[in-house]
Amino acid sequence: MSYLPTIGLEIHVGLKTRTKMFCACLNDPDEKHPNINVCPVCLGHPGTLPTINKKAVDAVIKLGLALGGKVAADSHFDRKSYFYPDLPKGYQISQHEEPLITGGILKGIRIRRIHLEEDAGRLLHESSSTDSGEPASLVDFNRAGVPLMELVTEPDIKNADEAVAFARELRLIVRYLGISDADMEKGNMRIEANMSLSANQQKGTKVEVKNINSFKAVHSAIRYELERQEEILKKGGKISQETRGWDETKQKTVSQRSKEKTQDYRYFPEPDLPPLDLKEFDIESIKVSILELPEAKRHRFVQEFGFNIGAVETLIENKETADFFEAAASELKSKISNTDYKILYNYFTSDLRGIMNEKGTGIDELKITPEHFAHLAAITEKGELSSRLAKKLLLKMFETGDDPEVLKREEGMDLISNEQALELVVKKIIENNPKPVEDYKKGKEQALQFLIGQVMAKTKGQASPSVVAEVFKKLLK
């Protein structure tokens, strides 16, 4: 018997605001000291009153518009009642009946809703945290009350690959919009997968796998859980409706608790917060602030630069990278007619990125300007600089940020273009490499490239490759 998987995602994203959702405490995910950014409001002290962070509401509206969703005319916050050690109030302020956004679509997956709530704190489990050396769990409330966007998809996803593709694209979009860093390692993007298997058109039992914190884990957890459910069904068993967690070490899902139903949360309107009239928000200004999104940029880069989609994906992986390359490409076009952007792409993705990775430098910390980077590609394309010297010059540019033309003069990197001077080196290479010479005379062009490479090595990259090629052709007639 074959089983049909049905998968829906619930994705939580911590929003990049200056303060928390309902108080004036700093929203700082990089704070290392526990319980620094806290106050009576986010600690849930009796008698305190929350206030709504307008920037967080703007951020959710912005994402909703970017995904083609509908902004609610009216909305409100609800209390969601459940107990957990890092939830100081004993309830969470969330949204239930009137989410900020309904509808929308991404990568063919329909979106049910996007709403806003507050995050919980963080539990730290230590093996020997007490004076007696006994294991203990510590609670850090710095994250408690941070604005948390929750996006819920329709159960349109059919497999792990589709789920990961959706989550990756969503992360890219929220980063392009500037509303979150969506850093899964820091916990400000977390994914929950709801899965069921059905057979003979009978509805399956839903199982939720919570708080998955990497795309690899999303893929592994979904595959494992679907296989686990199928094995149970094939043996005639029944699937329990429950919440499970992903054990990264054991590479399996583990039961945590029976799955709560909506009525278990006892939702009711938050009495300390006024209803939201979305007509008071400047929706048009938010819409105008949405610049080119990743999918549109993909198509444009393919058309403008002639790259395949794989090459384009490397460029648009974050907005800063795409902006840098595009600015450099525009500058290169002004320097060279009939521009071939491949040389710019190769130096960017291979050589420059290699230096950045080695030095631990981000694109926003780069001293090299797009204009100077384009200048390097231009003088190399024109034959004024060999590939070997260009790579050496690029390292100098990385260190200083100076224009390549200036550095080229300072470092004495001008190419040797004098035929008579190069002829002496070429004759020596011909004498020492009889086999490649014979191959070239038999019509093997690749042999010529080998011989040119020998000259470049001999001259430490300072010989003009085009002049060297002409000298070889003249001497090997």
C-alpha positions as CSV (number, residue, x, y, z in Angstrom):
1,M,0.0,0.0,0.0
2,S,1.3,3.5,-0.8
3,Y,0.9,6.4,1.6
4,L,0.5,10.1,0.7
5,P,2.5,12.5,2.9
6,T,1.0,15.8,3.9
7,I,3.3,18.4,5.4
8,G,2.8,21.9,6.7
9,L,5.3,24.2,8.3
10,E,5.2,26.6,11.2
11,I,8.1,29.0,11.0
12,H,9.1,31.4,13.8
13,V,11.4,34.3,13.0
14,G,12.7,36.7,15.7
15,L,12.3,40.2,14.3
16,K,15.1,42.8,14.2
17,T,13.7,45.6,16.3
18,R,15.6,47.8,18.8
19,T,13.3,46.8,21.7
20,K,11.2,43.9,22.7
21,M,7.6,43.3,21.7
22,F,5.7,44.7,24.7
23,C,8.4,46.6,26.7
24,A,11.4,48.9,26.3
25,C,14.1,46.3,27.0
26,L,16.7,45.9,24.3
27,N,16.2,43.2,21.7
28,D,19.8,42.0,21.5
29,P,20.4,38.4,20.4
30,D,24.1,38.8,20.8
31,E,24.0,39.5,24.6
32,K,26.0,36.9,26.3
33,H,25.2,37.8,30.0
34,P,22.0,36.2,31.1
35,N,19.1,38.2,32.5
36,I,20.5,41.6,31.5
37,N,17.8,42.8,29.1
38,V,14.8,42.3,31.4
39,C,12.2,44.3,33.2
40,P,9.0,43.7,35.2
41,V,6.9,43.6,32.0
42,C,8.9,40.9,30.2
43,L,9.4,39.0,33.4
44,G,5.6,38.9,33.9
45,H,5.4,40.7,37.2
46,P,1.8,41.3,38.4
47,G,0.3,44.7,37.7
48,T,2.6,45.5,34.7
49,L,1.1,46.7,31.5
50,P,2.5,45.8,28.0
51,T,2.6,48.2,25.0
52,I,2.7,47.2,21.4
53,N,5.9,47.6,19.3
54,K,4.8,49.3,16.1
55,K,8.0,48.5,14.3
56,A,7.3,44.8,14.8
57,V,3.8,45.2,13.4
58,D,5.3,47.1,10.4
59,A,7.7,44.2,9.8
60,V,5.0,41.6,9.6
61,I,2.9,43.7,7.3
62,K,6.0,44.2,5.1
63,L,6.5,40.4,4.8
64,G,2.8,39.8,4.2
65,L,2.8,42.2,1.3
66,A,6.0,40.8,-0.1
67,L,4.3,37.3,-0.2
68,G,1.1,38.5,-1.7
69,G,-0.9,38.2,1.6
70,K,-3.9,40.2,2.7
71,V,-3.5,42.7,5.5
72,A,-6.3,42.5,8.1
73,A,-8.5,45.6,8.5
74,D,-8.6,44.9,12.3
75,S,-6.5,42.7,14.5
76,H,-6.0,42.0,18.2
77,F,-3.7,40.1,20.5
78,D,-4.8,37.1,22.5
79,R,-3.6,35.3,25.6
80,K,-2.4,31.8,24.9
81,S,-2.4,29.9,28.2
82,Y,0.2,27.2,28.8
83,F,3.0,26.7,31.3
84,Y,6.7,26.3,30.5
85,P,9.7,27.2,32.7
86,D,11.0,29.9,30.4
87,L,7.6,31.5,29.9
88,P,7.5,33.8,32.9
89,K,3.9,35.0,32.8
90,G,2.4,31.5,32.5
91,Y,0.8,32.6,29.2
92,Q,2.0,34.0,25.9
93,I,0.7,37.1,24.2
94,S,0.0,35.9,20.7
95,Q,-2.7,36.2,18.0
96,H,-5.4,33.6,17.3
97,E,-8.6,34.7,15.6
98,E,-7.4,37.9,13.9
99,P,-3.8,37.4,12.5
100,L,-2.2,40.4,10.9
101,I,-1.8,38.6,7.5
102,T,-3.9,35.9,5.8
103,G,-3.1,34.2,2.5
104,G,-0.1,34.6,0.2
105,I,2.1,32.1,-1.6
106,L,5.8,31.2,-1.8
107,K,7.4,28.6,-4.2
108,G,3.9,27.3,-4.9
109,I,3.1,26.7,-1.2
110,R,0.0,28.5,0.1
111,I,0.4,30.5,3.3
112,R,-2.5,30.3,5.7
113,R,-1.5,33.1,8.1
114,I,1.3,35.3,9.5
115,H,0.9,36.6,13.0
116,L,2.9,38.3,15.7
117,E,3.6,37.1,19.3
118,E,6.3,37.3,21.9
119,D,9.2,34.8,22.3
120,A,9.9,32.8,25.4
121,G,13.2,32.8,27.3
122,R,15.9,30.2,27.0
123,L,16.7,27.2,29.1
124,L,20.3,26.2,29.6
125,H,20.9,22.6,30.8
126,E,24.1,22.2,32.7
127,S,25.6,18.9,33.9
128,S,27.0,20.4,37.2
129,S,25.6,23.9,37.9
130,T,25.1,23.7,41.6
131,D,27.5,23.8,44.5
132,S,27.0,20.1,45.0
133,G,27.8,19.4,41.4
134,E,24.2,18.2,40.7
135,P,22.8,18.8,37.2
136,A,20.5,21.8,36.9
137,S,18.6,23.9,34.3
138,L,19.1,27.6,34.2
139,V,16.7,30.2,32.8
140,D,17.9,33.2,30.7
141,F,15.0,35.7,30.1
142,N,16.9,38.0,27.7
143,R,15.0,36.5,24.8
144,A,11.6,36.6,26.7
145,G,9.3,39.1,25.0
146,V,11.3,39.5,21.8
147,P,9.0,40.1,18.8
148,L,8.4,36.7,17.1
149,M,6.7,36.4,13.8
150,E,5.0,33.0,13.1
151,L,4.2,32.0,9.5
152,V,1.9,29.0,9.0
153,T,1.6,27.3,5.6
154,E,-1.2,25.2,4.2
155,P,-0.4,21.5,4.2
156,D,0.7,21.7,0.5
157,I,4.3,20.3,1.0
158,K,4.9,16.8,-0.3
159,N,8.4,16.0,0.8
160,A,11.5,17.1,2.7
161,D,13.1,18.8,-0.4
162,E,10.0,21.1,-0.8
163,A,10.0,22.0,2.9
164,V,13.7,23.0,2.9
165,A,13.3,25.0,-0.4
166,F,10.4,26.9,1.1
167,A,12.3,27.6,4.4
168,R,15.4,28.7,2.6
169,E,13.5,31.1,0.4
170,L,11.6,32.6,3.3
171,R,14.9,33.2,5.2
172,L,16.3,34.9,2.1
173,I,13.3,37.1,1.8
174,V,13.2,38.3,5.4
175,R,16.9,39.1,5.1
176,Y,16.3,41.1,1.9
177,L,13.5,42.9,3.6
178,G,15.8,43.8,6.5
179,I,13.3,42.5,9.2
180,S,15.4,39.7,10.6
181,D,18.8,38.1,10.4
182,A,17.0,34.8,10.6
183,D,20.1,33.2,12.0
184,M,19.2,29.6,12.8
185,E,22.3,29.0,14.9
186,K,21.3,31.8,17.3
187,G,17.7,30.5,17.4
188,N,16.1,33.5,15.7
189,M,14.6,31.3,13.0
190,R,13.0,28.0,14.2
191,I,11.0,25.5,12.1
192,E,8.3,23.2,13.2
193,A,6.9,20.5,10.8
194,N,3.4,19.0,11.0
195,M,3.2,15.7,9.2
196,S,0.8,12.9,8.5
197,L,0.4,10.0,6.1
198,S,-2.9,9.0,4.5
199,A,-4.0,6.0,2.6
200,N,-7.2,5.2,0.6
201,Q,-8.1,8.9,0.8
202,Q,-8.4,8.6,4.6
203,K,-7.1,11.6,6.6
204,G,-3.9,10.8,8.5
205,T,-3.1,11.7,12.1
206,K,-0.9,14.8,12.5
207,V,2.4,14.7,14.3
208,E,4.3,17.9,15.1
209,V,8.1,18.0,15.2
210,K,9.2,21.2,17.1
211,N,12.0,23.6,17.1
212,I,14.2,22.3,14.3
213,N,17.2,24.6,14.0
214,S,19.0,23.9,10.7
215,F,17.9,23.1,7.2
216,K,19.8,19.9,7.3
217,A,17.8,18.9,10.4
218,V,14.6,19.9,8.7
219,H,15.3,17.5,5.9
220,S,16.4,14.7,8.2
221,A,13.5,15.1,10.6
222,I,10.9,15.1,7.9
223,R,12.3,12.0,6.2
224,Y,12.7,10.1,9.4
225,E,9.3,11.0,10.7
226,L,7.5,10.0,7.5
227,E,9.4,6.7,7.5
228,R,8.6,6.1,11.1
229,Q,4.9,6.6,10.5
230,E,4.9,4.5,7.4
231,E,6.5,1.6,9.3
232,I,3.8,1.8,12.0
233,L,1.0,1.9,9.5
234,K,2.3,-1.1,7.5
235,K,2.3,-3.1,10.8
236,G,-1.3,-2.2,11.4
237,G,-0.6,0.2,14.1
238,K,-2.0,3.7,14.7
239,I,-0.3,7.0,14.8
240,S,-0.6,9.0,18.0
241,Q,-1.3,12.7,17.7
242,E,1.7,14.1,19.6
243,T,4.5,16.6,19.7
244,R,7.9,15.2,19.0
245,G,11.4,16.7,19.0
246,W,14.4,16.1,16.7
247,D,17.4,14.4,18.4
248,E,20.3,15.5,16.3
249,T,22.7,13.1,18.0
250,K,20.5,10.0,17.4
251,Q,19.1,11.3,14.1
252,K,15.6,10.5,15.2
253,T,12.4,12.1,16.4
254,V,11.5,11.5,20.1
255,S,8.1,11.9,21.8
256,Q,7.8,14.9,24.0
257,R,4.1,15.1,24.9
258,S,0.6,14.5,23.5
259,K,-0.4,17.2,21.1
260,E,-2.4,20.1,22.6
261,K,-5.7,21.0,20.9
262,T,-6.7,24.6,20.3
263,Q,-9.1,24.6,23.3
264,D,-6.3,23.5,25.6
265,Y,-4.7,27.0,25.1
266,R,-7.9,28.8,26.3
267,Y,-7.3,31.7,24.0
268,F,-9.1,34.9,24.9
269,P,-8.4,38.6,23.9
270,E,-5.5,40.2,25.7
271,P,-7.3,42.6,28.1
272,D,-4.2,44.8,28.6
273,L,-3.8,45.7,24.9
274,P,-6.1,47.7,22.6
275,P,-7.4,46.2,19.3
276,L,-5.3,47.1,16.3
277,D,-6.9,49.2,13.6
278,L,-4.6,48.5,10.6
279,K,-6.0,51.6,8.8
280,E,-3.8,53.7,11.1
281,F,-0.7,52.1,9.6
282,D,0.8,53.5,6.5
283,I,0.4,50.4,4.3
284,E,1.3,52.2,1.1
285,S,4.6,53.5,2.5
286,I,5.4,49.9,3.7
287,K,4.6,48.6,0.2
288,V,6.8,51.2,-1.5
289,S,9.7,50.3,0.9
290,I,9.7,46.7,-0.5
291,L,12.6,46.6,-3.0
292,E,13.5,43.9,-5.5
293,L,13.0,40.5,-3.9
294,P,15.2,37.4,-4.6
295,E,13.1,35.8,-7.3
296,A,12.9,38.9,-9.4
297,K,16.7,39.5,-8.9
298,R,17.4,35.9,-10.0
299,H,15.6,36.4,-13.3
300,R,17.1,39.8,-13.9
301,F,20.7,38.5,-13.2
302,V,20.2,35.6,-15.6
303,Q,19.1,38.0,-18.4
304,E,21.6,40.8,-17.8
305,F,24.7,38.8,-17.1
306,G,24.1,35.6,-19.0
307,F,24.8,33.4,-16.0
308,N,23.1,30.1,-15.3
309,I,20.8,29.9,-12.3
310,G,23.4,28.1,-10.2
311,A,25.9,31.0,-10.7
312,V,23.1,33.5,-9.8
313,E,22.2,31.7,-6.6
314,T,25.8,32.3,-5.4
315,L,25.4,36.0,-6.0
316,I,22.0,36.6,-4.4
317,E,22.6,34.5,-1.3
318,N,22.5,37.8,0.6
319,K,21.5,41.3,-0.5
320,E,24.9,42.8,0.3
321,T,26.7,40.3,-2.0
322,A,24.2,40.9,-4.8
323,D,24.5,44.7,-4.5
324,F,28.3,44.6,-4.5
325,F,28.5,42.5,-7.6
326,E,25.9,44.5,-9.5
327,A,27.7,47.8,-8.7
328,A,31.0,46.2,-9.9
329,A,29.3,44.9,-13.1
330,S,27.8,48.3,-13.9
331,E,31.3,49.9,-13.5
332,L,32.9,47.2,-15.7
333,K,30.3,47.8,-18.4
334,S,31.4,51.5,-18.4
335,K,35.0,50.5,-19.0
336,I,34.6,47.7,-21.6
337,S,32.2,47.4,-24.4
338,N,30.7,44.0,-25.1
339,T,31.4,43.1,-21.5
340,D,31.9,39.5,-20.6
341,Y,31.0,39.3,-16.9
342,K,32.5,35.9,-16.4
343,I,35.9,37.2,-15.4
344,L,34.3,39.5,-12.8
345,Y,32.2,36.5,-11.5
346,N,35.3,34.2,-11.3
347,Y,37.4,36.7,-9.4
348,F,34.5,37.5,-7.1
349,T,33.3,34.0,-6.3
350,S,36.7,32.3,-6.3
351,D,39.6,34.6,-5.5
352,L,37.9,37.4,-3.5
353,R,35.6,35.0,-1.6
354,G,38.6,32.8,-0.9
355,I,40.5,35.7,0.7
356,M,37.4,36.7,2.7
357,N,36.8,33.2,4.0
358,E,40.5,32.9,5.0
359,K,40.5,36.2,6.8
360,G,37.0,35.9,8.3
361,T,35.8,39.1,6.6
362,G,32.2,39.8,5.7
363,I,31.1,41.6,2.5
364,D,30.1,44.6,4.7
365,E,33.6,44.8,6.1
366,L,35.4,44.8,2.8
367,K,37.8,47.6,2.0
368,I,37.6,47.0,-1.7
369,T,35.0,49.1,-3.4
370,P,32.9,47.7,-6.3
371,E,34.6,50.3,-8.6
372,H,38.1,49.2,-7.8
373,F,37.1,45.6,-8.1
374,A,35.7,46.2,-11.6
375,H,38.9,48.1,-12.5
376,L,40.9,45.0,-11.6
377,A,38.7,42.9,-13.9
378,A,39.0,45.5,-16.7
379,I,42.8,45.8,-16.8
380,T,43.0,42.0,-16.6
381,E,40.5,41.6,-19.5
382,K,42.4,44.1,-21.6
383,G,45.6,42.1,-21.2
384,E,47.4,44.7,-19.0
385,L,47.7,42.2,-16.1
386,S,48.2,38.4,-16.1
387,S,45.9,36.2,-14.1
388,R,48.7,35.4,-11.6
389,L,49.5,39.1,-11.0
390,A,45.8,39.9,-10.7
391,K,45.5,37.5,-7.9
392,K,48.5,38.9,-6.2
393,L,47.2,42.4,-6.7
394,L,43.8,41.5,-5.3
395,L,45.4,40.5,-2.0
396,K,47.0,44.0,-1.8
397,M,43.7,45.6,-2.6
398,F,42.0,43.5,0.2
399,E,44.6,44.8,2.6
400,T,44.6,48.5,1.5
401,G,41.4,49.1,-0.4
402,D,43.5,51.1,-3.0
403,D,42.9,51.3,-6.8
404,P,44.6,48.4,-8.7
405,E,46.2,50.8,-11.2
406,V,47.9,52.7,-8.4
407,L,49.0,49.4,-6.7
408,K,50.2,48.0,-10.0
409,R,52.6,50.9,-10.4
410,E,53.8,50.8,-6.8
411,E,54.4,47.1,-6.9
412,G,56.1,47.1,-10.3
413,M,53.6,44.7,-11.8
414,D,53.7,46.0,-15.4
415,L,53.6,43.2,-18.0
416,I,56.7,42.4,-20.1
417,S,55.5,42.9,-23.6
418,N,58.8,43.3,-25.4
419,E,59.0,40.5,-28.0
420,Q,62.8,40.4,-28.1
421,A,63.0,40.0,-24.3
422,L,60.4,37.3,-24.3
423,E,61.9,35.4,-27.2
424,L,64.9,34.4,-25.1
425,V,62.6,32.9,-22.5
426,V,60.4,31.2,-25.1
427,K,63.4,29.6,-26.8
428,K,64.6,28.1,-23.5
429,I,61.1,26.7,-22.8
430,I,61.0,25.2,-26.4
431,E,64.4,23.6,-25.8
432,N,63.4,22.1,-22.4
433,N,59.9,20.8,-23.5
434,P,60.3,18.8,-26.8
435,K,57.2,16.6,-26.2
436,P,54.7,19.5,-25.9
437,V,56.4,21.3,-28.8
438,E,55.9,18.2,-30.9
439,D,52.3,17.9,-29.8
440,Y,51.6,21.5,-30.8
441,K,53.1,21.0,-34.2
442,K,50.7,18.1,-34.6
443,G,47.8,20.5,-34.0
444,K,47.2,20.1,-30.3
445,E,46.3,23.6,-29.1
446,Q,46.3,22.5,-25.5
447,A,50.0,22.0,-25.7
448,L,50.5,25.7,-26.5
449,Q,48.7,26.6,-23.3
450,F,51.0,24.4,-21.4
451,L,54.1,26.1,-23.0
452,I,52.7,29.6,-22.3
453,G,52.1,28.5,-18.7
454,Q,55.8,27.6,-18.4
455,V,56.8,31.0,-19.6
456,M,54.4,32.6,-17.1
457,A,56.0,30.6,-14.3
458,K,59.5,31.5,-15.4
459,T,58.6,35.2,-15.5
460,K,56.6,35.1,-12.2
461,G,53.4,36.0,-14.1
462,Q,54.8,39.2,-15.6
463,A,54.9,38.2,-19.2
464,S,52.1,39.3,-21.4
465,P,50.2,36.0,-22.3
466,S,49.1,37.3,-25.7
467,V,52.6,38.4,-26.7
468,V,54.0,35.1,-25.5
469,A,51.5,33.2,-27.6
470,E,52.5,35.2,-30.7
471,V,56.2,34.5,-30.1
472,F,55.6,30.7,-29.8
473,K,53.6,30.7,-33.0
474,K,56.3,32.6,-34.8
475,L,59.1,30.3,-33.6
476,L,57.1,27.0,-34.1
477,K,56.0,27.5,-37.7
